[in-house]
Amino acid sequence: MKTATAAAASLSALGLASGQSFPYARPEFRYTPFQKLDQTSQNIALAKLGYTEQTWNVHRLASIEKRGWDGLTSDQLDGAIQLGFTENTWDCFVNHYEFYDWQTIVEKAVHTHYMELGWDEDSWGGDEDAPDTEGKWWGQLTEAQREAAGQLCFFEVSR
C-alpha cells in the first residue's frame, strides 16, 4: 500500500482540464458542494460514509477516502452504491487506487500510469522515497504525466 500521498493530494485538489479523458465517467455528484446535494444524498454521505459537510467539500480529507472499494464495510458499500458509485469510480476518482498494494494495482492494470509518474514497487511500498512528481502541481507535469494522472482520475482544478 502506498505510504506517501502528498502529490496525490496535490493532484486531486486540482480541477478538470479541458479535453481530459478518464477511464470511467466522472461521478459528477461527488463534485457537487454538500449544500447542493439533495437531502437523501446528504444523509447517506453523513450516516453511511462518515462524511461531514467539510470533508465532502474538501476532497481527500475524509478518512473513508483512504479506503479502496475492497476495504469498505458492507454499510459503507451500500451507501456508496446508493450515491451512485461503482467499484471503478470509487477506486479511481475517490481513492486513486492508493489503498491497494503494488501487486493489486498491477492486477487492476493501473501500475503503468503510476510508473509514468515515477512510482515503482519499492516507492509504492514505502521502501524508497516517493518520486519527485509527488511535489509537483498539474502544470509542472509533462504531457505524458498529466495523461497518466488522468487515467488515475486526477485532474486539474479550474482557477
Sequence and secondary structure as in RCSB ss.txt:
>XXXX:A:sequence
MKTATAAAASLSALGLASGQSFPYARPEFRYTPFQKLDQTSQNIALAKLGYTEQTWNVHRLASIEKRGWDGLTSD
QLDGAIQLGFTENTWDCFVNHYEFYDWQTIVEKAVHTHYMELGWDEDSWGGDEDAPDTEGKWWGQLTEAQREAAG
QLCFFEVSR
>XXXX:A:secstr
     HHHHHHHTS   TT   SS   GGGGS GGGS HHHHHHHHHTT   HHHHHSTT SGGGGS GGGS HH
HHHHHHHHT  HHHIIIIISTTTTS HHHHHHTT HHHHHHTT  HHHHTTSS   GGGG  GGGS HHHHHHHH
HTT      
